[in-house]
C-alpha cells in the first residue's frame, strides 16, 4: 500500500486527508469545498455590506450633523455688548493701517439706542426725507398719539386713521408704510423676537419686503438700532465719501468697489462705516449723507 500523502490546503479549516486518485496520480487530491466557499463568499459579502452600510450611516450622520450646525442660529454679539467696541478697534487697527490715525484722533464709537425693533422701524419711516428736528417733532407727536413709547405696537398703529396721522404731519404715503409694517407684524411675518435673532442676510430680505423700507433704511436700522457689527451701507453717500478720501480716490467708489475696499474690515464693518461718517464730518466736507450729529452721537436720517 502506498503511503498516505498529506497536502496543506489554503482554507481556514484543518487540512483534509484524501487518498490519491489511482486513475490520475498527477492531480492533487483536494476535496471540493463548494458549500464552504459559498458560505465564505456570502459572509464576506455580508461583511462588506455591513461595513459599507456602517460607513454610509456614519457619513450620513456626519453630513447631517454638519448641515444641522449650519442651520443653527448664529450668536450675534451687538456692538453695545461689553468689550465689543474694543475688540472691533483692535481688529481694525491690524486689518487696515489707514484707520489707525482716525481711531487715535476721533471720539470713541457709541451705540446706545435700545428701542424695541417695531418702534425703531416706525421711527425710521417717520424720519425719512426729513431734517432731524422736523423728524423728531413728528415722531414725538406720533408717540403721544399712540399713548407713549412703551405702548406703541402694531394694533395701536392700525387703530389710528390716516386722518389722525395726517394731523400730526405724517403723509398719506408714510401712513401706508406704517400700516404695512404693522400688518406684517400682526400676521406673524415679522416680530421683535425674530428680528433680533435673524442673521443679517435673512433680516435684510425680510425687512426689504416692507413698503417704504429700502436697503439704506435696513442698514441704518441694523447698525443703530440692533447694533449689528458687520453692516456696510454701500449706498450711503457719507460712507462712500469717507472711503474715497481714505484711499485718495478720484471718484466715489461704486457699491462693488466698496465691498472690495472694505472687505478687510470684516467682521466689524459697521464700526468702519461709523468712522467714515466722523471722518467726513471732521473734514467739513459738504455732503448729503443721511446722518447728522446730535449730542455727540450719529443719528440716521434719509
Rosetta blueprint (number, residue, H / E / L):
1 X L
2 X L
3 X L
4 X L
5 X L
6 X L
7 X L
8 X L
9 X L
10 X L
11 X L
12 X L
13 X L
14 X L
15 X L
16 X L
17 X L
18 X L
19 X L
20 X L
21 X L
22 X L
23 X L
24 X L
25 X L
26 X L
27 X L
28 X L
29 X L
30 X L
31 X L
32 X L
33 X L
34 X H
35 X H
36 X H
37 X H
38 X H
39 X H
40 X H
41 X H
42 X H
43 X H
44 X H
45 X H
46 X H
47 X H
48 X H
49 X H
50 X H
51 X H
52 X H
53 X H
54 X H
55 X H
56 X H
57 X H
58 X H
59 X H
60 X H
61 X H
62 X H
63 X H
64 X H
65 X H
66 X H
67 X H
68 X H
69 X H
70 X H
71 X H
72 X L
73 X L
74 X L
75 X L
76 X L
77 X L
78 X L
79 X L
80 X L
81 X L
82 X L
83 X L
84 X H
85 X H
86 X H
87 X H
88 X H
89 X H
90 X H
91 X H
92 X H
93 X H
94 X H
95 X H
96 X L
97 X H
98 X H
99 X H
100 X H
101 X H
102 X H
103 X H
104 X H
105 X H
106 X L
107 X L
108 X L
109 X L
110 X L
111 X L
112 X L
113 X L
114 X L
115 X L
116 X L
117 X H
118 X H
119 X H
120 X H
121 X H
122 X H
123 X H
124 X H
125 X H
126 X H
127 X H
128 X L
129 X L
130 X L
131 X L
132 X H
133 X H
134 X H
135 X H
136 X H
137 X H
138 X H
139 X H
140 X H
141 X H
142 X H
143 X H
144 X H
145 X H
146 X H
147 X L
148 X L
149 X H
150 X H
151 X H
152 X L
153 X L
154 X H
155 X H
156 X H
157 X H
158 X H
159 X H
160 X L
161 X L
162 X H
163 X H
164 X H
165 X H
166 X H
167 X H
168 X L
169 X L
170 X L
171 X L
172 X H
173 X H
174 X H
175 X H
176 X H
177 X H
178 X H
179 X H
180 X H
181 X H
182 X H
183 X H
184 X H
185 X H
186 X H
187 X L
188 X L
189 X L
190 X L
191 X L
192 X H
193 X H
194 X H
195 X H
196 X H
197 X H
198 X L
199 X L
200 X H
201 X H
202 X H
203 X H
204 X H
205 X H
206 X H
207 X H
208 X L
209 X L
210 X L
211 X L
212 X L
213 X L
214 X L
215 X H
216 X H
217 X H
218 X H
219 X H
220 X H
221 X H
222 X H
223 X H
224 X H
225 X L
226 X L
227 X L
228 X L
229 X L
230 X L
231 X L
232 X L
233 X L
234 X L
235 X L
236 X L
237 X H
238 X H
239 X H
240 X H
241 X H
242 X H
243 X H
244 X H
245 X H
246 X H
247 X H
248 X L
249 X L
250 X L
251 X L
252 X L
253 X L
254 X L
255 X H
256 X H
257 X H
258 X H
259 X H
260 X H
261 X H
262 X L
263 X H
264 X H
265 X H
266 X L
267 X L
268 X L
269 X H
270 X H
271 X H
272 X H
273 X H
274 X H
275 X H
276 X H
277 X H
278 X H
279 X H
280 X H
281 X H
282 X H
283 X H
284 X L
285 X L
286 X L
287 X L
288 X L
289 X L
290 X L
291 X E
292 X E
293 X E
294 X E
295 X L
296 X L
297 X E
298 X E
299 X E
300 X E
301 X L
302 X L
